């Protein structure tokens, strides 16, 4: 039962944080996102009980000016 609750928290957080990344991710760095973006996202993620571990662009060519990103999250105990 606890696993289902964790999955639900991750899903809700990823939906909310994806929109935040889309609005705030202006510069892509080779190792991922700038520290200020992590700070901003983790401030919002805490209310879902998760932590942002990594934000990375996928190795795809941006189309129509969009860059595809992955957000790695971890459920906090």
C-alpha positions, 0 to 999 in steps of 0.5 A: 500500500505504501508503494502505491502512495509513493507512486501517487506522490511522484506522479503528482510532483512530476506533473507540477514540477514539469510545468515549473521546469518548462517555465524556468529552464532557460539555460541548459548546462552539460551536467544538467540544470543550474543550481538555482533551478534545483533550489527553486524546484526543491522548494516546491517539491517538498510539499509533495514529499519528494526531492529533485535529484537530477534534471537533464536534457535528453540527447535529442535535437530540439524541435520547434525551439523546445528541449526535452528534459528528464526530472529524476525525483526521489521520495523522501522518508 
